[in-house]
Amino acid sequence: MKRKNFIYTITGGLLSMSGLATFKKFTDDLSEQDVLMPVLFIGHGSPMNGIENNEFSLQWEKTAKELPIPKAVLVVSAHWLTNGTYITAMDRPKTIHDFGGFPQELFDVQYPAPGNSQLALETKELIISTNVGLNHDWGLDHGAWTVVRRMYPDATIPVLQLSIDYSKPASYHYSLAKELVALRKKGVLIIGSGNMVHNLRMVAWDKLDKPGFGYDWAIEMHELFKKKIADGDHQALINYETLSKSVKLAIPTPDHYYPLMYTLGLQNKNEQPVFFNDKLVAGSLNMTSVKFG
């Protein structure tokens, strides 16, 4: 599928007086917490991780059990690329099967988590650097539901998605994320879902059953990304194109990298990274994930 086919453009909704009243009630219901909700970047990898019991999906389940139970989940997925910034605002987001060539079992999966139009309004109001459109057409793509259904299989926690404005650079996404910090204070789990190293054209299909295998350039960037995250060197990660010549192979397009910007932008200065699922896969991908808080 051509990249332009991923770009999904819609128009934003307007905040009505009745919507403002509902927004006020929701804000009252979510009191601020003394401790910030953790924030995650998840390397989501293959959609099959959504139904297979493997080391990556089982770690997602384990991670969820170690976190406070969130009031809601907001996902920034590599698979919702738009012109402009949008947030899902429907009460019942559909499960989107935005892939091909996988077993029917994967297409049969439905993840019936509720949405929350009130939280969508609150998030829209928090972001003042750009107008955020309220979307009623998208739903939960596989960058969201394959991860969240493993973390919260009961599908009782509201799940929303924030789109990636694909016309903007990494610095835009990093700065926008900082406007969402109030959600962490109210028990909302924010997840960036992508992959730091992601080059599907160079996947070693014969090495799929050997986690840990990576090309030299993938190993280089895998380690360099982790070092910069551990050092708190956000500026180097924002300016990722200057890190190494190998970055052009690790990030041929930035769609799977931009979700990391949201996680980094939400990091508190006193929070240290905790890495998990820290492995290369099929030569040209990594599943490395990180938690702050």
N, C-alpha and C positions, 0 to 999 in steps of 0.2 A: 504494500500500500504506500502511495506517495505521501510525503510528509504533509503536504497541504491538506490532505484528507483528514488529518488529525485536528486541524484548526476548526473550531466550532464557535461561530460568532452569534451572539444573541443580544437582545436589548434588555436593559435593566428595568426593574419595577420601581414604582414610586412608593414612598412611605405615607400611607393614609393616616388620618387621625385615629381611626380604630386600631391601626397597626401600632401607633405610638403608645396607645393605652395597653395593648398586649405586651409590647416591649417592656414597659414599665413593670408590669407584673412579673415577667420573667427575670428581670434584673433583681427585683426584690427577693425572688426565690433563691437566687444564687448568691449567698453571702460570701464575702472575701475570706480566704483561708490564711492562716499564719504561714503555712508552708506552700510554696509553689508546686503545682502539679508538674511532674516530670515532662520533658519533651523528648520526642524520639525522631531519629532518622532510621527508616527501615529499608534495607536492601531487599526488594520484593522478588526479584528474579522471575522465574517461570510461573505462569498462571497455575501450573500443576501443584505448586506449593500450597495452593488453597485447599487441595483435597488429599494430598499425599502426607503420610506421617514420615517425615524425614528430619534430619538434625536442625534444619532451618525453621520449619513450621512448628516443631515441638519447642524450640527455643522461644518463638513468639508466644506460645501458650504459657511457658514458664515466666517470661517477662511480664505478661499481664497479671499473673498471680502475685508478683512482687510489687506491683504498683497499687496506689490507692484506687478504689473503684471510681472511675470518672463519671461526672454528671453528663458528659457528652464527649464525642470524639470529632475532631476536625482534621480532615486529611487533605494534604496537598499532594496530589498524585501526578506522576510524570505523564499520565495518559489523558489529562484534560487540559489541552492547550487552546487558548482563546486569544482573540484580539480584545484587550480590555480584561478587567478582573471581575469574576462572578462567583457567587456562592449559591449552593443549592438551597432552595427555600421551600421545598415541598414537604408535606407531612409524611409521605410514604415514597422514598426514593426507590426507583427500580434497580434491579441488579443488571448491570451492563456486561454482556459477554463480547468484549471488544478484542477478539483474537480469532484465529482460524487454525485449522489443522490439528486440533486437540481432540481427545476422546469425548464422546457424547456425554459421558458422566460429568464432565466439567461444565458443559453447556446446560445441563439440567439443574445445576446448583442455583438456588435462590437464597439470598440473604435478606430477610425481611425486616431489617432494623428500621425503626422510625427515623424520620428527619425531625427538624424542629424549626419552624418558620420564625419563632421568637428569637432563637439564638442567631439565626441568619440576619435578622434585623439588628441585633446587638452588634454583631461582627461588622456589618455594613457601617454602623455608626462609629465604631472604633477607628476605622480606616479613614483618615482625612486626606491622605496624599493623593488619592484617586477616587473616582466614583465606582462603587461596587454594585454591579447589577444583581438583582435577585432572579435566580434561574429556577424554572419549574419544569424543565425538559430533560436535564441530564440524568442524574441518579448517582449510582456508585459503580465506578469502573473497576477493572481488575487490580489496579494499583491500590485501591481502597479495600474492596470486599475480600480479596483473597487473604489479606493480612488480618483485617479486623474480625472476620468470622472465626479465625483460629484463636484470636485473643479473647473474644467475647461471643462464644457460640450461641448463647441464648437469644441474641439479637434483641435485647431489651433496651440497650443504651442508644440514644439518638446519635446518628452518624451524619455528618455533613461533609461536603467537599468544597474547597476553595480552588478556583482555577489558576492556571499559570498563564499570565500574559506573555505569550511567546515572542512578542515584538520588543520586549524589554531585556536589558542586560542583567547579569547576576547581581549587580549592586542594587538595582531596583527591588528585586525580590528580598534581598537581605534587609533593606530599609523598611519595606512593607511589613516584614515579619515583626519588627520591633513594635509596631502599632497593635499587635495582638497579645501583648504580654498580660493585659488585664484578664484575658481568658484563663491563663494559667493560675491566676489568683482565685478564680471561681470554679476550679475543679474540672476544667476542660482539657482533655488530653489532645495535644496537637502532634500530628505525625506527618513528617515529610516522607514520601514513599517513592523511591527511585532506585538508582544504583550508581555508586561513585565511578566505577569502571564499567562501561557498557558499550560494547561494540559487537552487535549481532552479526555483522558481515564477516567477522573473523572468528566466529565460534568454532571451536574444535569439536565437532559432533562426535568424533570417536573417543573423546575424553569426558563425555557427560557423566560417566559413572566413576570418575576419579576426582572428587572435590579436592581442591588444593592446587590443581595444575593451572599454571599461568604462563603466558608468553613473557619474555624478559621485560617488554615495555609495560605490560599489565602489572607485573610484580613491582616494578619501579614506582608506578603511580599509586598502586595499592599502599605501599609503605609511605610514600610521600604525603598522600592525603591524610593518613593517620597521624603522621608526625606533626603536620600543620594543625590538625584538630587538637592534638594533645598539647601543643605549644600555645594554643589560643590565637594563632596567627590567622585571624579571619580575613585580613586584607589580602594575604597571599592566596587564600581560597576564593575570594571574590575575583581576583585577577588571575584566575586559574590558567588562562591561556599562556601566561609567561612563566609558569612553573618549570616546564621541561618540554623538549621537542616531542616526548612521548605522549604528551597530553592530547595531541591531535588524534592519536589512535585510541586512547582511553575514553575520550569524549568527542567523538566525531560530530555529534549534535548534542546540545546542552539540555535536552528535555529531561533526561534521567538524573542530571546533576543539579538542576535548579531546586528541587525539593530540599536538598541539603542546605541551601541558603536560608530557608525558613527555619530549620532547626538551629542553625548557627545564630541567626538573628535573634532567636528567643533565649539563647543561653545567658544565664546570669553570670556575672563576672567571677563569682565565687564557686561556680559549679564545675566539677571535673568530669571529663568524658569517661563513660564506661562502654567499651566496645564489646559486641557480641556477634555471633554468626560471621566471624572474621575469617572468611575463606574466599579464595578465588575459585571460579567455576568455569569449566570448558575453555580455559585459556584466555578469554577476553572479557570476562565478567567477574565482578566480585559481589559478595553478599554482605559485606561489612556493614554493620549497623551500629548506632551509637545512641546512648541515653545520657541526658543531662538532668540532674536533680534526683 
